[in-house]
Amino acid sequence: MESMAKQKPRRFDDEFKERGVRLVKEWRRARDRDDGGLTEIGGQLGVHSETLRNWVNRAEVDGGRRRGTTTADGQRIAELEREVRELRRANDILKAASVFFATELDGRPKR
């Protein structure tokens, strides 16, 4: 059997993640607690408690109950950063082209 460090990470669909988050919230509500339940619910679902904790934290941020960058905002930021990189690259190409054509049209002999 492979060790935990060498296992290939599994991908969980959104429905499974939402179910895990819901179960943790129900566990906490039933015990009138603000934390806990990650190990118990994670064991039932076959998910590491830290993975489940990340899902719960992400759901709280997306729901506005915790500070942080929401998933939608994070995706939008990534899109904008990609667009900025592309625009900077295009700008550099245009600057180089303008220098090239300016020297070609200058009419002075080249050194």
Biopython code that builds the backbone (N, CA, C, O; Angstrom):
import numpy as np
from Bio.PDB.StructureBuilder import StructureBuilder

atoms = [
    (1, "MET", "N", (0.838, -1.190, 0.000)),
    (1, "MET", "CA", (0.000, 0.000, 0.000)),
    (1, "MET", "C", (0.878, 1.247, 0.000)),
    (1, "MET", "O", (1.891, 1.299, 0.698)),
    (2, "GLU", "N", (0.486, 2.252, -0.786)),
    (2, "GLU", "CA", (1.273, 3.477, -0.886)),
    (2, "GLU", "C", (1.068, 4.341, 0.348)),
    (2, "GLU", "O", (0.016, 4.304, 0.986)),
    (3, "SER", "N", (2.103, 5.125, 0.672)),
    (3, "SER", "CA", (1.966, 6.048, 1.792)),
    (3, "SER", "C", (1.101, 7.225, 1.368)),
    (3, "SER", "O", (0.897, 7.448, 0.175)),
    (4, "MET", "N", (0.588, 7.983, 2.343)),
    (4, "MET", "CA", (-0.287, 9.122, 2.061)),
    (4, "MET", "C", (0.424, 10.166, 1.204)),
    (4, "MET", "O", (-0.212, 10.800, 0.362)),
    (5, "ALA", "N", (1.730, 10.359, 1.398)),
    (5, "ALA", "CA", (2.468, 11.388, 0.677)),
    (5, "ALA", "C", (2.603, 11.045, -0.808)),
    (5, "ALA", "O", (2.733, 11.949, -1.634)),
    (6, "LYS", "N", (2.575, 9.772, -1.158)),
    (6, "LYS", "CA", (2.796, 9.372, -2.529)),
    (6, "LYS", "C", (1.503, 9.112, -3.290)),
    (6, "LYS", "O", (1.550, 8.840, -4.490)),
    (7, "GLN", "N", (0.361, 9.188, -2.634)),
    (7, "GLN", "CA", (-0.899, 8.940, -3.318)),
    (7, "GLN", "C", (-1.232, 10.077, -4.264)),
    (7, "GLN", "O", (-0.964, 11.244, -3.979)),
    (8, "LYS", "N", (-1.814, 9.723, -5.383)),
    (8, "LYS", "CA", (-2.253, 10.723, -6.346)),
    (8, "LYS", "C", (-3.477, 11.443, -5.775)),
    (8, "LYS", "O", (-4.409, 10.795, -5.299)),
    (9, "PRO", "N", (-3.480, 12.784, -5.821)),
    (9, "PRO", "CA", (-4.619, 13.512, -5.276)),
    (9, "PRO", "C", (-5.904, 13.177, -6.044)),
    (9, "PRO", "O", (-5.905, 13.081, -7.271)),
    (10, "ARG", "N", (-6.987, 13.005, -5.295)),
    (10, "ARG", "CA", (-8.276, 12.713, -5.917)),
    (10, "ARG", "C", (-9.016, 14.010, -6.191)),
    (10, "ARG", "O", (-8.860, 14.994, -5.468)),
    (11, "ARG", "N", (-9.814, 14.000, -7.231)),
    (11, "ARG", "CA", (-10.663, 15.140, -7.558)),
    (11, "ARG", "C", (-12.076, 14.806, -7.085)),
    (11, "ARG", "O", (-12.609, 13.738, -7.384)),
    (12, "PHE", "N", (-12.663, 15.725, -6.353)),
    (12, "PHE", "CA", (-14.013, 15.542, -5.862)),
    (12, "PHE", "C", (-14.922, 16.523, -6.583)),
    (12, "PHE", "O", (-14.559, 17.681, -6.790)),
    (13, "ASP", "N", (-16.100, 16.057, -6.961)),
    (13, "ASP", "CA", (-17.020, 16.965, -7.648)),
    (13, "ASP", "C", (-17.653, 17.919, -6.635)),
    (13, "ASP", "O", (-17.619, 17.682, -5.428)),
    (14, "ASP", "N", (-18.225, 18.993, -7.152)),
    (14, "ASP", "CA", (-18.785, 20.042, -6.296)),
    (14, "ASP", "C", (-19.901, 19.510, -5.397)),
    (14, "ASP", "O", (-20.032, 19.932, -4.248)),
    (15, "GLU", "N", (-20.696, 18.593, -5.916)),
    (15, "GLU", "CA", (-21.800, 18.033, -5.133)),
    (15, "GLU", "C", (-21.271, 17.290, -3.896)),
    (15, "GLU", "O", (-21.836, 17.407, -2.809)),
    (16, "PHE", "N", (-20.189, 16.531, -4.069)),
    (16, "PHE", "CA", (-19.599, 15.796, -2.947)),
    (16, "PHE", "C", (-19.033, 16.761, -1.911)),
    (16, "PHE", "O", (-19.189, 16.550, -0.708)),
    (17, "LYS", "N", (-18.375, 17.826, -2.382)),
    (17, "LYS", "CA", (-17.823, 18.826, -1.468)),
    (17, "LYS", "C", (-18.934, 19.511, -0.683)),
    (17, "LYS", "O", (-18.827, 19.695, 0.529)),
    (18, "GLU", "N", (-20.003, 19.889, -1.385)),
    (18, "GLU", "CA", (-21.134, 20.544, -0.719)),
    (18, "GLU", "C", (-21.751, 19.633, 0.329)),
    (18, "GLU", "O", (-22.142, 20.093, 1.401)),
    (19, "ARG", "N", (-21.840, 18.343, 0.025)),
    (19, "ARG", "CA", (-22.383, 17.370, 0.987)),
    (19, "ARG", "C", (-21.495, 17.305, 2.229)),
    (19, "ARG", "O", (-21.993, 17.288, 3.354)),
    (20, "GLY", "N", (-20.181, 17.270, 2.021)),
    (20, "GLY", "CA", (-19.259, 17.237, 3.152)),
    (20, "GLY", "C", (-19.391, 18.473, 4.024)),
    (20, "GLY", "O", (-19.418, 18.370, 5.251)),
    (21, "VAL", "N", (-19.473, 19.648, 3.397)),
    (21, "VAL", "CA", (-19.623, 20.903, 4.137)),
    (21, "VAL", "C", (-20.938, 20.887, 4.916)),
    (21, "VAL", "O", (-20.981, 21.262, 6.088)),
    (22, "ARG", "N", (-22.009, 20.447, 4.253)),
    (22, "ARG", "CA", (-23.321, 20.389, 4.908)),
    (22, "ARG", "C", (-23.294, 19.459, 6.130)),
    (22, "ARG", "O", (-23.850, 19.788, 7.177)),
    (23, "LEU", "N", (-22.645, 18.299, 5.988)),
    (23, "LEU", "CA", (-22.567, 17.352, 7.104)),
    (23, "LEU", "C", (-21.786, 17.936, 8.281)),
    (23, "LEU", "O", (-22.160, 17.736, 9.437)),
    (24, "VAL", "N", (-20.708, 18.652, 7.989)),
    (24, "VAL", "CA", (-19.932, 19.285, 9.064)),
    (24, "VAL", "C", (-20.789, 20.333, 9.774)),
    (24, "VAL", "O", (-20.795, 20.406, 11.002)),
    (25, "LYS", "N", (-21.514, 21.146, 8.995)),
    (25, "LYS", "CA", (-22.371, 22.167, 9.597)),
    (25, "LYS", "C", (-23.456, 21.531, 10.467)),
    (25, "LYS", "O", (-23.749, 22.020, 11.558)),
    (26, "GLU", "N", (-24.046, 20.447, 9.982)),
    (26, "GLU", "CA", (-25.068, 19.749, 10.764)),
    (26, "GLU", "C", (-24.471, 19.166, 12.043)),
    (26, "GLU", "O", (-25.089, 19.234, 13.105)),
    (27, "TRP", "N", (-23.275, 18.598, 11.943)),
    (27, "TRP", "CA", (-22.598, 18.033, 13.118)),
    (27, "TRP", "C", (-22.384, 19.123, 14.164)),
    (27, "TRP", "O", (-22.631, 18.916, 15.352)),
    (28, "ARG", "N", (-21.920, 20.289, 13.704)),
    (28, "ARG", "CA", (-21.653, 21.398, 14.625)),
    (28, "ARG", "C", (-22.945, 21.941, 15.218)),
    (28, "ARG", "O", (-23.003, 22.253, 16.407)),
    (29, "ARG", "N", (-23.971, 22.054, 14.401)),
    (29, "ARG", "CA", (-25.248, 22.573, 14.880)),
    (29, "ARG", "C", (-25.849, 21.630, 15.934)),
    (29, "ARG", "O", (-26.397, 22.091, 16.936)),
    (30, "ALA", "N", (-25.747, 20.322, 15.712)),
    (30, "ALA", "CA", (-26.299, 19.339, 16.641)),
    (30, "ALA", "C", (-25.595, 19.388, 17.993)),
    (30, "ALA", "O", (-26.181, 19.036, 19.017)),
    (31, "ARG", "N", (-24.356, 19.819, 17.992)),
    (31, "ARG", "CA", (-23.579, 19.876, 19.241)),
    (31, "ARG", "C", (-23.402, 21.301, 19.745)),
    (31, "ARG", "O", (-22.695, 21.533, 20.726)),
    (32, "ASP", "N", (-24.044, 22.256, 19.073)),
    (32, "ASP", "CA", (-23.972, 23.669, 19.442)),
    (32, "ASP", "C", (-22.521, 24.139, 19.538)),
    (32, "ASP", "O", (-22.103, 24.727, 20.535)),
    (33, "ARG", "N", (-21.759, 23.860, 18.464)),
    (33, "ARG", "CA", (-20.342, 24.227, 18.416)),
    (33, "ARG", "C", (-20.059, 25.001, 17.145)),
    (33, "ARG", "O", (-20.784, 24.892, 16.156)),
    (34, "ASP", "N", (-18.986, 25.788, 17.188)),
    (34, "ASP", "CA", (-18.542, 26.541, 16.018)),
    (34, "ASP", "C", (-17.394, 25.855, 15.291)),
    (34, "ASP", "O", (-16.998, 26.283, 14.208)),
    (35, "ASP", "N", (-16.863, 24.795, 15.881)),
    (35, "ASP", "CA", (-15.742, 24.092, 15.263)),
    (35, "ASP", "C", (-15.893, 22.599, 15.501)),
    (35, "ASP", "O", (-16.824, 22.154, 16.173)),
    (36, "GLY", "N", (-14.960, 21.827, 14.939)),
    (36, "GLY", "CA", (-14.953, 20.387, 15.144)),
    (36, "GLY", "C", (-15.753, 19.640, 14.090)),
    (36, "GLY", "O", (-16.359, 20.237, 13.200)),
    (37, "GLY", "N", (-15.737, 18.335, 14.211)),
    (37, "GLY", "CA", (-16.478, 17.465, 13.318)),
    (37, "GLY", "C", (-15.731, 17.059, 12.062)),
    (37, "GLY", "O", (-16.200, 16.214, 11.300)),
    (38, "LEU", "N", (-14.586, 17.651, 11.845)),
    (38, "LEU", "CA", (-13.853, 17.383, 10.608)),
    (38, "LEU", "C", (-13.328, 15.951, 10.542)),
    (38, "LEU", "O", (-13.423, 15.298, 9.503)),
    (39, "THR", "N", (-12.783, 15.473, 11.637)),
    (39, "THR", "CA", (-12.236, 14.117, 11.656)),
    (39, "THR", "C", (-13.344, 13.085, 11.528)),
    (39, "THR", "O", (-13.207, 12.112, 10.786)),
    (40, "GLU", "N", (-14.449, 13.294, 12.251)),
    (40, "GLU", "CA", (-15.553, 12.339, 12.231)),
    (40, "GLU", "C", (-16.199, 12.276, 10.846)),
    (40, "GLU", "O", (-16.379, 11.192, 10.291)),
    (41, "ILE", "N", (-16.542, 13.422, 10.297)),
    (41, "ILE", "CA", (-17.197, 13.461, 8.986)),
    (41, "ILE", "C", (-16.224, 13.044, 7.889)),
    (41, "ILE", "O", (-16.596, 12.326, 6.961)),
    (42, "GLY", "N", (-14.978, 13.496, 8.000)),
    (42, "GLY", "CA", (-13.973, 13.100, 7.023)),
    (42, "GLY", "C", (-13.786, 11.593, 6.985)),
    (42, "GLY", "O", (-13.638, 11.011, 5.911)),
    (43, "GLY", "N", (-13.792, 10.955, 8.157)),
    (43, "GLY", "CA", (-13.670, 9.504, 8.220)),
    (43, "GLY", "C", (-14.844, 8.803, 7.559)),
    (43, "GLY", "O", (-14.669, 7.791, 6.881)),
    (44, "GLN", "N", (-16.038, 9.341, 7.756)),
    (44, "GLN", "CA", (-17.228, 8.748, 7.140)),
    (44, "GLN", "C", (-17.198, 8.865, 5.616)),
    (44, "GLN", "O", (-17.637, 7.964, 4.902)),
    (45, "LEU", "N", (-16.676, 9.986, 5.136)),
    (45, "LEU", "CA", (-16.659, 10.227, 3.691)),
    (45, "LEU", "C", (-15.397, 9.707, 3.014)),
    (45, "LEU", "O", (-15.334, 9.637, 1.786)),
    (46, "GLY", "N", (-14.396, 9.343, 3.807)),
    (46, "GLY", "CA", (-13.127, 8.900, 3.228)),
    (46, "GLY", "C", (-12.290, 10.053, 2.719)),
    (46, "GLY", "O", (-11.568, 9.925, 1.730)),
    (47, "VAL", "N", (-12.395, 11.198, 3.412)),
    (47, "VAL", "CA", (-11.679, 12.409, 3.029)),
    (47, "VAL", "C", (-10.822, 12.842, 4.213)),
    (47, "VAL", "O", (-11.258, 12.756, 5.361)),
    (48, "HIS", "N", (-9.609, 13.305, 3.939)),
    (48, "HIS", "CA", (-8.732, 13.780, 4.999)),
    (48, "HIS", "C", (-9.367, 14.994, 5.669)),
    (48, "HIS", "O", (-10.010, 15.808, 5.006)),
    (49, "SER", "N", (-9.188, 15.113, 6.970)),
    (49, "SER", "CA", (-9.822, 16.203, 7.719)),
    (49, "SER", "C", (-9.360, 17.587, 7.240)),
    (49, "SER", "O", (-10.143, 18.536, 7.263)),
    (50, "GLU", "N", (-8.109, 17.710, 6.811)),
    (50, "GLU", "CA", (-7.612, 18.995, 6.313)),
    (50, "GLU", "C", (-8.292, 19.373, 4.992)),
    (50, "GLU", "O", (-8.579, 20.546, 4.751)),
    (51, "THR", "N", (-8.543, 18.388, 4.150)),
    (51, "THR", "CA", (-9.260, 18.639, 2.902)),
    (51, "THR", "C", (-10.653, 19.146, 3.211)),
    (51, "THR", "O", (-11.117, 20.115, 2.610)),
    (52, "LEU", "N", (-11.318, 18.494, 4.145)),
    (52, "LEU", "CA", (-12.666, 18.900, 4.544)),
    (52, "LEU", "C", (-12.648, 20.290, 5.181)),
    (52, "LEU", "O", (-13.550, 21.094, 4.948)),
    (53, "ARG", "N", (-11.630, 20.569, 5.978)),
    (53, "ARG", "CA", (-11.494, 21.897, 6.598)),
    (53, "ARG", "C", (-11.371, 22.979, 5.529)),
    (53, "ARG", "O", (-11.975, 24.045, 5.646)),
    (54, "ASN", "N", (-10.582, 22.699, 4.482)),
    (54, "ASN", "CA", (-10.435, 23.656, 3.377)),
    (54, "ASN", "C", (-11.766, 23.905, 2.683)),
    (54, "ASN", "O", (-12.083, 25.041, 2.332)),
    (55, "TRP", "N", (-12.552, 22.840, 2.484)),
    (55, "TRP", "CA", (-13.863, 22.996, 1.848)),
    (55, "TRP", "C", (-14.787, 23.856, 2.711)),
    (55, "TRP", "O", (-15.495, 24.723, 2.198)),
    (56, "VAL", "N", (-14.777, 23.613, 4.022)),
    (56, "VAL", "CA", (-15.637, 24.369, 4.936)),
    (56, "VAL", "C", (-15.209, 25.838, 4.937)),
    (56, "VAL", "O", (-16.054, 26.730, 4.856)),
    (57, "ASN", "N", (-13.912, 26.089, 5.028)),
    (57, "ASN", "CA", (-13.420, 27.471, 5.011)),
    (57, "ASN", "C", (-13.797, 28.175, 3.710)),
    (57, "ASN", "O", (-14.237, 29.325, 3.728)),
    (58, "ARG", "N", (-13.626, 27.487, 2.581)),
    (58, "ARG", "CA", (-13.960, 28.068, 1.279)),
    (58, "ARG", "C", (-15.453, 28.391, 1.220)),
    (58, "ARG", "O", (-15.832, 29.450, 0.720)),
    (59, "ALA", "N", (-16.299, 27.504, 1.718)),
    (59, "ALA", "CA", (-17.743, 27.743, 1.719)),
    (59, "ALA", "C", (-18.090, 28.945, 2.596)),
    (59, "ALA", "O", (-18.979, 29.724, 2.254)),
    (60, "GLU", "N", (-17.398, 29.101, 3.722)),
    (60, "GLU", "CA", (-17.653, 30.242, 4.606)),
    (60, "GLU", "C", (-17.215, 31.552, 3.949)),
    (60, "GLU", "O", (-17.900, 32.565, 4.089)),
    (61, "VAL", "N", (-16.100, 31.551, 3.245)),
    (61, "VAL", "CA", (-15.645, 32.752, 2.540)),
    (61, "VAL", "C", (-16.629, 33.087, 1.423)),
    (61, "VAL", "O", (-17.045, 34.237, 1.282)),
    (62, "ASP", "N", (-17.002, 32.085, 0.631)),
    (62, "ASP", "CA", (-17.929, 32.319, -0.474)),
    (62, "ASP", "C", (-19.300, 32.763, 0.025)),
    (62, "ASP", "O", (-20.004, 33.505, -0.661)),
    (63, "GLY", "N", (-19.677, 32.309, 1.217)),
    (63, "GLY", "CA", (-20.965, 32.684, 1.797)),
    (63, "GLY", "C", (-20.926, 33.997, 2.555)),
    (63, "GLY", "O", (-21.959, 34.454, 3.046)),
    (64, "GLY", "N", (-19.752, 34.615, 2.662)),
    (64, "GLY", "CA", (-19.627, 35.903, 3.334)),
    (64, "GLY", "C", (-19.548, 35.805, 4.850)),
    (64, "GLY", "O", (-19.651, 36.820, 5.539)),
    (65, "ARG", "N", (-19.369, 34.604, 5.377)),
    (65, "ARG", "CA", (-19.275, 34.431, 6.827)),
    (65, "ARG", "C", (-17.835, 34.473, 7.344)),
    (65, "ARG", "O", (-17.596, 34.431, 8.550)),
    (66, "ARG", "N", (-16.887, 34.555, 6.420)),
    (66, "ARG", "CA", (-15.468, 34.599, 6.775)),
    (66, "ARG", "C", (-14.784, 35.537, 5.790)),
    (66, "ARG", "O", (-15.154, 35.601, 4.618)),
    (67, "ARG", "N", (-13.790, 36.258, 6.275)),
    (67, "ARG", "CA", (-13.044, 37.169, 5.406)),
    (67, "ARG", "C", (-12.176, 36.383, 4.439)),
    (67, "ARG", "O", (-11.695, 35.292, 4.748)),
    (68, "GLY", "N", (-11.989, 36.960, 3.272)),
    (68, "GLY", "CA", (-11.118, 36.343, 2.290)),
    (68, "GLY", "C", (-11.614, 36.605, 0.886)),
    (68, "GLY", "O", (-12.659, 37.223, 0.684)),
    (69, "THR", "N", (-10.851, 36.126, -0.081)),
    (69, "THR", "CA", (-11.197, 36.284, -1.483)),
    (69, "THR", "C", (-12.118, 35.145, -1.898)),
    (69, "THR", "O", (-11.768, 33.973, -1.758)),
    (70, "THR", "N", (-13.286, 35.488, -2.403)),
    (70, "THR", "CA", (-14.230, 34.461, -2.825)),
    (70, "THR", "C", (-13.707, 33.739, -4.053)),
    (70, "THR", "O", (-12.800, 34.223, -4.731)),
    (71, "THR", "N", (-14.276, 32.592, -4.332)),
    (71, "THR", "CA", (-13.878, 31.815, -5.498)),
    (71, "THR", "C", (-14.096, 32.611, -6.771)),
    (71, "THR", "O", (-13.232, 32.627, -7.647)),
    (72, "ALA", "N", (-15.242, 33.271, -6.885)),
    (72, "ALA", "CA", (-15.552, 34.063, -8.081)),
    (72, "ALA", "C", (-14.561, 35.218, -8.237)),
    (72, "ALA", "O", (-14.087, 35.488, -9.340)),
    (73, "ASP", "N", (-14.251, 35.897, -7.131)),
    (73, "ASP", "CA", (-13.284, 36.995, -7.186)),
    (73, "ASP", "C", (-11.898, 36.480, -7.565)),
    (73, "ASP", "O", (-11.190, 37.120, -8.343)),
    (74, "GLY", "N", (-11.512, 35.345, -7.028)),
    (74, "GLY", "CA", (-10.209, 34.765, -7.353)),
    (74, "GLY", "C", (-10.093, 34.424, -8.827)),
    (74, "GLY", "O", (-9.052, 34.646, -9.446)),
    (75, "GLN", "N", (-11.177, 33.878, -9.388)),
    (75, "GLN", "CA", (-11.167, 33.564, -10.812)),
    (75, "GLN", "C", (-11.087, 34.838, -11.645)),
    (75, "GLN", "O", (-10.365, 34.887, -12.641)),
    (76, "ARG", "N", (-11.823, 35.864, -11.243)),
    (76, "ARG", "CA", (-11.804, 37.139, -11.977)),
    (76, "ARG", "C", (-10.418, 37.784, -11.899)),
    (76, "ARG", "O", (-9.930, 38.324, -12.892)),
    (77, "ILE", "N", (-9.790, 37.730, -10.739)),
    (77, "ILE", "CA", (-8.441, 38.280, -10.579)),
    (77, "ILE", "C", (-7.465, 37.544, -11.491)),
    (77, "ILE", "O", (-6.633, 38.171, -12.146)),
    (78, "ALA", "N", (-7.563, 36.218, -11.535)),
    (78, "ALA", "CA", (-6.681, 35.438, -12.407)),
    (78, "ALA", "C", (-6.884, 35.814, -13.872)),
    (78, "ALA", "O", (-5.916, 35.932, -14.622)),
    (79, "GLU", "N", (-8.149, 36.004, -14.285)),
    (79, "GLU", "CA", (-8.436, 36.414, -15.661)),
    (79, "GLU", "C", (-7.805, 37.772, -15.960)),
    (79, "GLU", "O", (-7.184, 37.956, -17.007)),
    (80, "LEU", "N", (-7.966, 38.716, -15.041)),
    (80, "LEU", "CA", (-7.422, 40.057, -15.248)),
    (80, "LEU", "C", (-5.899, 40.045, -15.288)),
    (80, "LEU", "O", (-5.298, 40.761, -16.089)),
    (81, "GLU", "N", (-5.267, 39.242, -14.436)),
    (81, "GLU", "CA", (-3.802, 39.145, -14.446)),
    (81, "GLU", "C", (-3.316, 38.560, -15.771)),
    (81, "GLU", "O", (-2.307, 39.004, -16.318)),
    (82, "ARG", "N", (-4.038, 37.563, -16.283)),
    (82, "ARG", "CA", (-3.686, 36.970, -17.577)),
    (82, "ARG", "C", (-3.827, 38.013, -18.688)),
    (82, "ARG", "O", (-2.971, 38.115, -19.567)),
    (83, "GLU", "N", (-4.909, 38.780, -18.641)),
    (83, "GLU", "CA", (-5.122, 39.821, -19.643)),
    (83, "GLU", "C", (-4.033, 40.889, -19.581)),
    (83, "GLU", "O", (-3.569, 41.358, -20.620)),
    (84, "VAL", "N", (-3.621, 41.276, -18.374)),
    (84, "VAL", "CA", (-2.559, 42.272, -18.216)),
    (84, "VAL", "C", (-1.254, 41.746, -18.819)),
    (84, "VAL", "O", (-0.547, 42.485, -19.505)),
    (85, "ARG", "N", (-0.930, 40.471, -18.566)),
    (85, "ARG", "CA", (0.290, 39.889, -19.150)),
    (85, "ARG", "C", (0.245, 39.939, -20.678)),
    (85, "ARG", "O", (1.228, 40.302, -21.325)),
    (86, "GLU", "N", (-0.913, 39.570, -21.247)),
    (86, "GLU", "CA", (-1.050, 39.581, -22.698)),
    (86, "GLU", "C", (-0.919, 41.003, -23.255)),
    (86, "GLU", "O", (-0.264, 41.215, -24.276)),
    (87, "LEU", "N", (-1.535, 41.964, -22.588)),
    (87, "LEU", "CA", (-1.471, 43.350, -23.053)),
    (87, "LEU", "C", (-0.058, 43.915, -22.944)),
    (87, "LEU", "O", (0.385, 44.655, -23.822)),
    (88, "ARG", "N", (0.644, 43.572, -21.879)),
    (88, "ARG", "CA", (2.038, 44.032, -21.741)),
    (88, "ARG", "C", (2.903, 43.445, -22.836)),
    (88, "ARG", "O", (3.754, 44.131, -23.402)),
    (89, "ARG", "N", (2.680, 42.152, -23.138)),
    (89, "ARG", "CA", (3.448, 41.507, -24.193)),
    (89, "ARG", "C", (3.156, 42.173, -25.540)),
    (89, "ARG", "O", (4.077, 42.447, -26.310)),
    (90, "ALA", "N", (1.887, 42.432, -25.820)),
    (90, "ALA", "CA", (1.511, 43.096, -27.071)),
    (90, "ALA", "C", (2.113, 44.502, -27.138)),
    (90, "ALA", "O", (2.561, 44.943, -28.197)),
    (91, "ASN", "N", (2.117, 45.193, -26.013)),
    (91, "ASN", "CA", (2.690, 46.539, -25.951)),
    (91, "ASN", "C", (4.187, 46.506, -26.246)),
    (91, "ASN", "O", (4.702, 47.354, -26.975)),
    (92, "ASP", "N", (4.887, 45.517, -25.671)),
    (92, "ASP", "CA", (6.327, 45.380, -25.934)),
    (92, "ASP", "C", (6.591, 45.123, -27.416)),
    (92, "ASP", "O", (7.535, 45.666, -27.990)),
    (93, "ILE", "N", (5.746, 44.288, -28.030)),
    (93, "ILE", "CA", (5.908, 43.994, -29.460)),
    (93, "ILE", "C", (5.686, 45.262, -30.281)),
    (93, "ILE", "O", (6.436, 45.541, -31.217)),
    (94, "LEU", "N", (4.650, 46.030, -29.926)),
    (94, "LEU", "CA", (4.369, 47.274, -30.657)),
    (94, "LEU", "C", (5.491, 48.294, -30.481)),
    (94, "LEU", "O", (5.830, 48.998, -31.431)),
    (95, "LYS", "N", (6.066, 48.385, -29.298)),
    (95, "LYS", "CA", (7.191, 49.306, -29.071)),
    (95, "LYS", "C", (8.386, 48.908, -29.938)),
    (95, "LYS", "O", (9.015, 49.757, -30.570)),
    (96, "ALA", "N", (8.693, 47.607, -29.962)),
    (96, "ALA", "CA", (9.826, 47.134, -30.764)),
    (96, "ALA", "C", (9.574, 47.400, -32.245)),
    (96, "ALA", "O", (10.484, 47.795, -32.973)),
    (97, "ALA", "N", (8.343, 47.184, -32.684)),
    (97, "ALA", "CA", (8.008, 47.413, -34.095)),
    (97, "ALA", "C", (8.124, 48.896, -34.447)),
    (97, "ALA", "O", (8.605, 49.248, -35.524)),
    (98, "SER", "N", (7.682, 49.761, -33.536)),
    (98, "SER", "CA", (7.760, 51.196, -33.823)),
    (98, "SER", "C", (9.212, 51.659, -33.892)),
    (98, "SER", "O", (9.551, 52.501, -34.724)),
    (99, "VAL", "N", (10.068, 51.124, -33.036)),
    (99, "VAL", "CA", (11.492, 51.463, -33.096)),
    (99, "VAL", "C", (12.080, 50.977, -34.417)),
    (99, "VAL", "O", (12.837, 51.701, -35.064)),
    (100, "PHE", "N", (11.737, 49.761, -34.817)),
    (100, "PHE", "CA", (12.250, 49.203, -36.061)),
    (100, "PHE", "C", (11.840, 50.066, -37.249)),
    (100, "PHE", "O", (12.681, 50.435, -38.069)),
    (101, "PHE", "N", (10.551, 50.387, -37.344)),
    (101, "PHE", "CA", (10.070, 51.159, -38.491)),
    (101, "PHE", "C", (10.551, 52.607, -38.443)),
    (101, "PHE", "O", (10.768, 53.216, -39.491)),
    (102, "ALA", "N", (10.717, 53.156, -37.270)),
    (102, "ALA", "CA", (11.231, 54.525, -37.160)),
    (102, "ALA", "C", (12.651, 54.603, -37.692)),
    (102, "ALA", "O", (12.995, 55.570, -38.373)),
    (103, "THR", "N", (13.480, 53.619, -37.404)),
    (103, "THR", "CA", (14.859, 53.621, -37.917)),
    (103, "THR", "C", (14.881, 53.347, -39.416)),
    (103, "THR", "O", (15.745, 53.872, -40.119)),
    (104, "GLU", "N", (13.956, 52.542, -39.918)),
    (104, "GLU", "CA", (13.884, 52.256, -41.346)),
    (104, "GLU", "C", (13.447, 53.467, -42.142)),
    (104, "GLU", "O", (13.933, 53.688, -43.251)),
    (105, "LEU", "N", (12.545, 54.247, -41.598)),
    (105, "LEU", "CA", (12.004, 55.403, -42.311)),
    (105, "LEU", "C", (12.769, 56.690, -42.057)),
    (105, "LEU", "O", (12.454, 57.734, -42.630)),
    (106, "ASP", "N", (13.767, 56.613, -41.202)),
    (106, "ASP", "CA", (14.519, 57.798, -40.818)),
    (106, "ASP", "C", (15.242, 58.435, -41.991)),
    (106, "ASP", "O", (15.325, 59.660, -42.081)),
    (107, "GLY", "N", (15.760, 57.620, -42.880)),
    (107, "GLY", "CA", (16.433, 58.145, -44.052)),
    (107, "GLY", "C", (17.923, 58.394, -43.832)),
    (107, "GLY", "O", (18.644, 58.609, -44.806)),
    (108, "ARG", "N", (18.396, 58.376, -42.638)),
    (108, "ARG", "CA", (19.820, 58.564, -42.390)),
    (108, "ARG", "C", (20.548, 57.261, -42.653)),
    (108, "ARG", "O", (19.987, 56.183, -42.457)),
    (109, "PRO", "N", (21.777, 57.350, -43.090)),
    (109, "PRO", "CA", (22.551, 56.115, -43.319)),
    (109, "PRO", "C", (22.811, 55.380, -42.002)),
    (109, "PRO", "O", (23.009, 55.984, -40.948)),
    (110, "LYS", "N", (22.800, 54.079, -42.109)),
    (110, "LYS", "CA", (23.043, 53.267, -40.925)),
    (110, "LYS", "C", (24.511, 53.211, -40.622)),
    (110, "LYS", "O", (25.332, 53.252, -41.538)),
    (111, "ARG", "N", (24.858, 53.119, -39.386)),
    (111, "ARG", "CA", (26.258, 53.089, -38.963)),
    (111, "ARG", "C", (26.793, 51.705, -38.954)),
    (111, "ARG", "O", (27.960, 51.496, -38.621)),
]
sb = StructureBuilder()
sb.init_structure("model")
sb.init_model(0)
sb.init_chain("A")
sb.init_seg("    ")
for serial, (resi, resn, name, xyz) in enumerate(atoms, 1):
    if name == "N":
        sb.init_residue(resn, " ", resi, " ")
    sb.init_atom(name, np.array(xyz, "f"), 0.0, 1.0, " ", f" {name:<3s}", serial, name[0])
structure = sb.get_structure()
